[in-house]
Amino acid sequence: MSLLTPPVGACPDTRSSIQLRLGCCSRGRKALTLQRTEIIMGNAQDKPSGSGGAKTDQSTPGFRRRSRAGSTEKPKAGKGPPEKGSMANGATQGDRNQSKDIPPDTSYLDAPAGALPPHLGRLKNEGNHLFKKGQFADAVEKYSAAIDGCCDAGIESGEDLCILYSNRAACYLKDGSNTESIQDCTRALDLQPFSLKPLLRRATAYESMERYRQAYVDFKTVLQIDIGVQAAHDSVHRITKQLIEQDGPDWRQKLPEIPLVPLSAQQHHRQKDPSAELVQAREAKKAEARFASLKTEGNEHVRKSQFHDGLEKYSECLKIKPDECSCFTNRAICYLRLGCFEEARQDCDSALKLEPTNKKAFYRRALAFKGLQDYLSSSSDLQEVLQLDPNVHEAEQELETVTGLLRQSLMDGAQLTPRV
């Protein structure tokens, strides 16, 4: 019997529905030997029917692609133009439009920003975000807007304005605008004398402009405040050689006066509580390290077929990063291997909300639907995988198996249905 032939006794509506839904299952597909092997993307491994494979997601999907000769090979990025009606990486225009519906994360805008009013604090935080992304010119605009806002509102918070000028100076320094950087650092130091970061940035700008005497003075001032700043030690050693070469053995006599840092300023620096931003950065770093450790442990548990333990690790990961798609698809593996098909389906649903064209999520949800005996939905997800990437051998093979199960279930249902 053909895969497209409806069972005997099926009503006309059922027959047409089966033909419509199964038509694309076999169109253009080569005949494959039916196997009872479940294979998770990128991992060929024998296992009981209805379970998922044990390959966890890493930074890039580990799909195997089938060449014309029948061998398997790793996909190579950037090979050949995208097919007609599709976009790069197999994402259709509709998929891209769907992904645009996911709102970007803007929680960083509400991070603590000292004593600044909320609207100015958001400008500062946006500038910090742009700086971290390397968009220094855009960050300058945000810091400038925040500085202007403080002046317009008559805000005289020396510490907050000092930070804004110092941050803008860092942007200028990154862009090679050393003169502007020096000007902003000087403004910051007028507001908060002997502030460490503006001194370091101004010294660096001076050195870049080969103004070695001024750079030497600022670096030596930094070391009076905090003798543990290794960058300042290295710079002083380097600049000393330049000054000896430039000014000869009497180079010290040609230096500007090095200011004496008051003891109160030194103590203030040592006793100063870390800023809210610094605390937040430290906590984020700790969370990132813990996340990486938990994910590695989860991957190791899956490799050893310890799926209960792996499930727990991925769940802990999701508490730290609830929007991490790979943790949902990895946890789905554990649920599949434990026979928890509904939970696996839910995790794949969550992954697809985050990444609407994630092939692994579609594939593992197809296996979950298969375990739930929803063969039609399983077939639909497998077809979606093959639409995104026609060369995924595992999906093509699994589709053949699911199509056979769907046909058998329809035949069994038809036999139980009384004829009118």
C-alpha positions in Angstrom: 0.0 0.0 0.0 1.3 3.5 -0.8 2.1 5.8 2.1 -0.4 8.2 0.6 -3.2 5.7 0.2 -6.0 6.2 2.8 -7.2 3.1 4.7 -10.1 1.2 3.3 -13.4 2.4 4.7 -12.2 5.9 5.5 -14.8 8.6 4.9 -14.1 11.1 2.0 -13.2 13.9 4.5 -10.7 11.7 6.2 -9.3 10.5 2.9 -8.7 14.0 1.7 -7.3 15.1 5.0 -4.8 12.3 5.1 -3.7 13.0 1.5 -3.2 16.7 2.3 -1.2 16.1 5.5 0.8 13.2 4.2 1.4 14.5 0.8 4.5 16.5 1.8 5.8 13.6 3.9 6.9 11.6 0.9 7.1 14.1 -1.9 10.6 14.0 -3.4 11.9 11.7 -0.6 14.1 8.7 -1.4 12.9 5.3 -0.1 14.7 4.6 3.2 14.9 1.4 5.2 12.6 1.6 8.2 14.6 1.5 11.5 13.7 1.6 15.1 16.6 3.8 16.0 16.0 7.1 17.7 18.7 9.7 16.8 19.0 13.1 18.4 20.5 15.7 16.1 24.2 15.3 15.8 24.3 12.0 17.8 23.8 8.6 16.3 22.9 6.3 19.2 20.7 3.3 19.5 18.0 3.6 22.1 14.4 2.4 22.9 11.6 3.7 20.8 10.2 7.2 21.7 13.3 8.4 23.6 15.7 11.3 22.8 19.4 11.0 22.1 22.2 12.1 24.5 23.9 14.9 22.5 23.7 18.1 24.3 23.7 21.6 22.7 27.0 23.4 22.6 27.7 26.8 21.0 26.7 25.5 17.5 24.3 22.8 16.6 25.9 19.4 15.9 23.8 18.3 13.0 25.1 15.7 10.6 24.6 16.4 7.0 24.3 13.7 4.3 26.4 14.2 1.1 25.4 12.8 -2.3 27.6 9.9 -1.8 25.7 8.9 1.4 28.4 9.8 3.8 27.9 12.2 6.7 29.8 15.5 7.1 29.7 18.5 9.2 27.7 21.5 7.8 30.0 24.3 6.5 28.8 27.8 7.0 28.6 30.2 4.0 28.7 27.5 1.3 26.5 28.3 -1.6 23.6 30.9 -1.9 20.4 30.4 0.1 17.6 28.6 -1.6 14.8 30.5 -3.3 12.2 31.6 -0.8 14.6 31.2 2.1 17.1 33.3 4.1 20.6 32.7 5.4 20.9 29.7 7.8 17.6 28.2 6.5 15.3 30.8 8.2 12.3 31.8 6.1 11.1 35.4 6.0 8.1 34.4 8.1 10.4 32.9 10.7 12.5 36.1 10.8 9.3 38.2 11.3 8.3 35.9 14.1 11.6 36.3 15.8 11.2 40.1 15.7 8.2 39.7 17.9 10.5 38.7 20.8 11.1 41.9 22.8 14.8 42.7 23.5 16.1 42.6 27.0 16.1 46.2 28.4 16.4 45.3 32.1 19.9 46.9 32.2 18.3 50.3 31.8 16.9 50.1 35.4 20.2 49.1 37.0 21.2 51.3 40.0 22.7 54.6 38.8 23.8 56.5 42.0 21.7 59.5 42.9 20.7 60.4 39.4 17.0 60.8 38.6 15.5 57.8 36.8 15.5 59.3 33.3 19.1 60.3 33.6 20.1 57.0 35.2 18.6 55.2 32.2 20.8 57.4 29.9 23.9 56.5 31.9 23.0 52.8 31.9 22.3 52.8 28.2 25.7 54.4 27.7 27.3 51.7 29.8 25.6 49.1 27.7 26.7 50.6 24.4 30.3 50.9 25.7 30.4 47.2 26.6 29.2 46.4 23.0 32.0 48.6 21.6 29.7 51.3 20.3 31.7 54.1 21.7 30.3 57.0 19.6 26.8 56.1 20.5 27.8 55.8 24.2 29.3 59.3 24.0 25.9 60.6 23.0 24.1 59.0 25.9 26.7 60.2 28.5 26.5 63.7 26.9 22.7 63.7 27.2 23.0 62.7 30.8 25.6 65.4 31.6 23.4 68.0 29.8 20.4 66.8 31.8 22.2 67.2 35.1 23.2 70.7 34.2 19.7 71.7 33.0 18.2 70.3 36.2 20.7 72.0 38.4 21.9 68.7 39.8 25.2 69.2 41.6 26.0 65.6 42.6 29.8 65.7 42.2 30.2 61.9 42.4 27.6 61.1 39.7 28.9 63.9 37.4 32.4 62.7 37.9 31.5 59.2 36.8 29.7 60.5 33.7 32.7 62.6 32.6 35.0 59.7 33.4 32.9 57.3 31.4 32.7 59.6 28.5 36.5 60.0 28.7 36.8 56.3 28.4 34.8 56.3 25.2 37.0 59.1 23.8 40.0 57.2 24.7 38.8 54.0 22.9 38.1 56.1 19.8 41.5 57.7 19.9 40.2 61.2 20.8 42.8 61.8 23.4 42.4 65.5 23.7 38.7 65.2 24.5 39.5 62.4 26.9 42.0 64.5 28.8 39.4 67.4 29.0 36.7 65.1 30.5 39.1 63.5 32.9 40.2 66.9 34.1 36.5 67.9 34.6 36.0 64.7 36.6 39.0 65.4 38.8 37.8 69.0 39.4 34.6 67.4 40.8 36.3 64.5 42.7 40.0 65.2 43.2 42.3 62.2 43.3 39.6 59.9 41.7 41.4 56.8 40.5 39.8 56.1 37.1 40.0 59.6 35.7 43.6 59.8 36.7 44.4 56.5 35.0 42.5 57.4 31.8 44.1 60.8 31.6 47.6 59.3 32.1 46.9 56.8 29.3 45.7 59.6 27.0 48.9 61.6 27.8 51.1 58.6 27.0 49.3 58.0 23.7 50.0 61.6 22.8 53.7 61.1 23.8 53.2 63.7 26.6 55.4 61.5 28.8 56.0 64.0 31.7 52.3 64.6 32.3 51.6 60.8 32.0 54.4 60.0 34.5 52.9 62.5 37.0 49.4 61.0 36.8 50.6 57.4 37.0 52.7 58.3 40.1 49.7 60.0 41.7 47.6 56.8 41.1 50.3 54.8 42.9 50.0 57.1 45.9 46.3 56.4 46.1 46.6 52.6 45.4 50.0 51.1 45.2 48.5 47.8 44.0 47.5 49.1 40.5 49.8 47.0 38.4 49.0 48.9 35.2 50.4 52.1 36.8 53.6 50.3 37.8 54.1 49.0 34.3 53.4 52.3 32.8 55.8 54.2 35.1 58.6 51.7 34.2 57.9 52.1 30.5 57.6 55.9 30.6 60.8 56.3 32.7 62.8 54.8 29.8 61.2 57.2 27.4 62.0 60.2 29.6 65.6 59.2 30.1 65.9 58.9 26.3 64.1 62.2 25.8 65.5 64.4 28.6 68.7 62.7 29.6 70.0 62.0 33.1 68.3 65.1 34.5 64.8 64.0 33.4 63.3 64.2 36.9 64.1 67.9 37.2 62.0 68.6 34.1 58.9 66.9 35.5 55.8 68.9 36.6 55.3 68.8 40.3 53.8 65.5 41.5 50.9 66.4 43.8 51.0 64.9 47.3 47.8 62.9 47.9 46.3 63.7 51.3 46.1 60.8 53.7 42.3 61.3 53.9 42.0 60.6 50.1 44.1 57.4 50.4 41.9 56.2 53.3 38.7 57.2 51.5 39.8 55.0 48.6 40.6 52.0 50.8 37.5 52.3 52.9 35.1 53.2 50.1 32.3 50.8 49.7 32.0 49.3 46.2 29.5 51.0 44.0 26.2 49.4 43.2 27.4 49.0 39.6 30.5 47.2 40.8 28.5 44.9 43.1 26.2 44.1 40.3 29.1 43.4 38.0 30.6 41.0 40.5 27.3 39.2 41.1 26.8 38.9 37.4 30.3 37.4 37.0 29.7 34.9 39.8 26.3 34.0 38.2 28.0 33.5 34.8 30.6 31.3 36.3 28.1 29.2 38.2 25.9 28.9 35.0 28.9 27.7 33.0 29.8 25.2 35.7 26.2 23.8 36.0 25.8 23.5 32.3 29.1 21.6 31.9 28.1 19.3 34.8 24.7 18.7 33.1 26.4 17.9 29.8 28.6 15.4 31.6 25.7 13.7 33.3 23.9 13.3 29.9 27.1 11.9 28.4 27.1 9.3 31.2 23.3 8.6 30.7 22.7 10.1 34.2 19.5 11.9 33.0 18.0 12.6 36.4 21.2 14.4 37.5 21.4 16.2 34.1 17.8 17.4 34.4 18.6 18.9 37.8 21.7 20.8 36.5 19.8 22.2 33.5 17.0 23.3 35.8 19.5 25.2 38.0 20.9 26.8 34.9 17.4 28.0 33.9 17.0 29.7 37.3 20.1 31.8 36.5 19.3 32.3 32.8 15.6 31.7 32.2 16.0 32.7 28.5 18.8 30.3 27.6 17.5 28.3 24.7 20.1 25.5 24.8 19.2 24.7 28.4 15.6 24.0 27.4 16.7 21.8 24.5 19.2 20.0 26.6 16.7 19.4 29.4 14.3 18.1 26.8 16.9 15.3 26.1 16.7 14.2 29.7 12.9 14.3 29.8 12.8 12.2 26.6 15.2 9.6 27.9 13.2 9.4 31.1 9.9 9.0 29.2 8.5 12.3 30.3 7.3 13.3 26.9 4.9 16.0 27.9 7.6 17.8 29.9 10.0 17.4 26.9 7.3 18.9 24.6 6.9 21.9 26.9 10.6 22.6 27.0 10.8 22.5 23.3 7.9 24.9 23.1 9.8 27.3 25.4 12.9 26.9 23.2 11.0 27.7 20.0 9.5 30.9 21.6 13.1 32.1 22.1 14.5 30.8 18.8 11.6 30.1 16.3 14.0 28.4 13.8 15.8 26.1 16.3 16.1 22.8 14.4 17.0 20.8 17.6 13.9 22.1 19.3 11.7 21.0 16.4 13.4 17.6 16.2 13.2 16.9 19.9 9.6 18.0 20.1 8.9 15.7 17.2 10.3 12.8 19.3 8.1 14.0 22.3 5.0 14.0 20.1 6.0 10.5 18.9 6.2 9.3 22.5 2.7 10.9 23.1 1.5 9.0 20.0 0.6 12.2 18.3 2.2 11.1 15.0 0.6 13.9 12.9 2.2 16.6 15.0 5.5 14.7 15.1 5.4 14.5 11.3 4.7 18.2 11.0 7.8 19.1 13.2 10.0 16.7 11.2 8.9 18.4 8.0 9.8 21.7 9.6 13.3 20.5 10.3 13.7 19.4 6.7 12.4 22.6 5.4 15.0 24.5 7.5 17.7 22.0 6.4 16.9 19.3 3.8 20.1 17.5 4.5 19.4 16.4 8.1 19.6 12.7 7.7 18.2 11.8 11.2 15.0 13.9 10.5 14.5 12.3 7.1 14.9 8.8 8.6 12.6 9.6 11.6 10.0 11.0 9.3 9.8 7.7 7.4 9.3 5.9 10.7 6.6 8.3 12.0 4.8 8.2 8.6 4.6 4.4 8.9 3.2 4.7 12.5 0.7 7.3 11.4 -0.5 5.2 8.6 -0.8 2.2 10.9 -2.8 4.2 13.5 -5.1 5.5 10.8 -5.7 1.9 9.5 -6.3 0.7 13.1 -8.8 3.5 13.6 -10.6 2.8 10.4 -11.1 -0.8 11.3 -12.7 0.1 14.6 -15.0 2.7 12.9 -18.4 1.1 12.0 -19.3 1.6 8.3 -22.5 3.5 7.6 
